[in-house]
Amino acid sequence: MPLTLAQNQTVMQFMAAYNAGDVPAMLALFAPAGTVLYAPLGESGFGPAREVGKAIWELVMGSFAPLHGELITSELTEAGEIMCRLRISGTQVQDFGEIPNRGLSFQEDHIFVFRLDPDHRIAHLKTVWNHDSLRRQLGAA
């Protein structure tokens, strides 16, 4: 199902801020109680966007330069969520969590699932990727 103009604008604004490394602009798109779930990280990847999301985004954006997310597809699910497939790429410039910096590049498909509130703010963002593949590409597997 196609997105409405307002839904598309929220996704495009988020991706523009993501690609610019502008964490405050990303956070501004969230509802006050907005949450994130970075599924491959388990419990440590879930929580308030202004805490957990901010920490993850700052780590990712500091660890890879340039970091780029290319939006491949987006669609509205039957549950009313926006499911986006992205290809994210970058070159490691510092340690990323448990993955030591070897200066290698990665390109990994990600799924972002946005749930918006009635004002088109992000109420929840779930992100999924193949962490084993990412680790292999960065020489940590």
C-alpha positions in Angstrom: 0.0 0.0 0.0 1.5 3.4 -0.9 2.4 6.0 1.8 0.5 9.2 2.3 2.4 12.4 1.6 2.8 13.1 5.4 4.1 9.6 6.0 6.6 9.9 3.2 7.7 13.2 4.4 8.5 11.8 7.9 10.5 8.9 6.4 12.4 11.2 4.0 13.2 13.8 6.7 14.5 11.0 8.9 16.7 9.6 6.1 18.0 13.0 5.2 19.0 13.6 8.9 20.5 10.1 9.1 22.6 10.7 6.0 23.7 14.1 7.3 24.7 12.6 10.7 22.3 15.0 12.3 21.2 13.2 15.5 19.2 16.2 16.9 17.2 16.4 13.7 16.5 12.6 13.9 15.3 12.9 17.5 13.1 15.9 16.6 11.0 13.6 14.4 10.1 11.4 17.4 7.1 11.7 19.6 8.1 12.6 23.2 7.7 9.0 24.4 9.1 7.6 21.1 11.1 4.3 21.3 13.6 2.4 19.3 14.4 -1.3 18.9 17.6 -2.3 17.3 16.7 -6.0 17.2 20.1 -7.6 16.7 21.3 -5.9 19.9 18.7 -7.5 22.1 17.5 -5.8 25.2 20.3 -3.2 25.0 18.9 -2.0 21.7 15.5 -1.2 23.1 14.4 2.0 24.9 13.6 5.6 24.6 14.8 7.2 21.3 16.2 10.1 23.2 18.5 7.8 25.2 19.0 4.5 23.4 18.5 5.8 19.9 20.7 8.8 20.5 23.5 6.6 22.0 23.3 4.1 19.1 23.2 6.8 16.4 26.2 8.7 17.9 28.2 5.4 18.1 27.3 4.4 14.5 28.0 7.9 13.0 31.2 8.2 14.9 32.4 4.7 13.8 31.7 4.9 10.1 32.5 7.7 7.6 31.0 8.4 5.4 27.8 6.6 6.5 25.1 6.4 3.9 21.6 4.9 3.9 20.0 4.4 0.5 16.2 3.9 0.7 15.4 1.0 -1.7 11.6 0.5 -1.0 9.0 1.7 1.4 5.4 0.5 1.9 2.6 0.8 4.3 1.8 -2.6 6.0 -1.7 -3.8 6.9 -0.8 -2.9 10.5 -0.4 0.7 9.5 3.4 0.7 9.9 5.9 1.9 7.3 8.4 -0.8 6.3 11.5 0.5 4.5 14.3 -1.5 3.0 17.6 0.3 3.0 21.1 -0.4 2.0 23.5 1.1 4.5 27.2 1.5 3.8 30.3 3.1 5.3 33.9 2.7 6.1 35.0 2.0 9.7 37.1 4.7 11.2 37.0 3.7 14.9 36.0 0.7 17.0 32.3 -0.1 16.8 31.2 -1.8 20.0 33.0 -5.1 20.1 34.2 -4.8 16.5 37.8 -3.4 16.4 38.6 -0.8 13.6 40.3 -2.4 10.6 39.4 0.4 8.2 37.1 -1.9 6.2 33.9 -1.0 4.5 30.5 -2.6 4.7 27.3 -2.6 2.7 24.3 -4.2 4.5 20.6 -4.2 3.8 18.5 -3.1 6.8 14.8 -3.0 7.5 13.4 0.0 9.2 9.8 -0.2 10.5 8.3 3.1 11.5 5.2 3.4 13.5 3.9 7.0 13.5 1.5 8.8 15.9 -1.5 10.7 14.6 0.7 13.8 14.2 3.1 11.9 12.0 5.8 11.8 14.6 7.8 8.6 15.1 6.2 6.6 18.0 8.5 3.6 17.4 11.3 2.6 15.1 12.4 -1.0 14.8 15.6 -1.8 12.9 16.8 -5.2 11.7 19.9 -6.3 9.9 22.2 -9.3 9.6 24.7 -8.6 12.3 26.8 -11.7 11.5 27.2 -10.4 7.9 28.1 -7.0 9.2 30.8 -8.5 11.5 32.2 -10.6 8.6 32.5 -7.5 6.3 34.3 -5.7 9.1 36.7 -8.6 9.7 35.4 -9.5 13.1 33.9 -12.9 12.3 
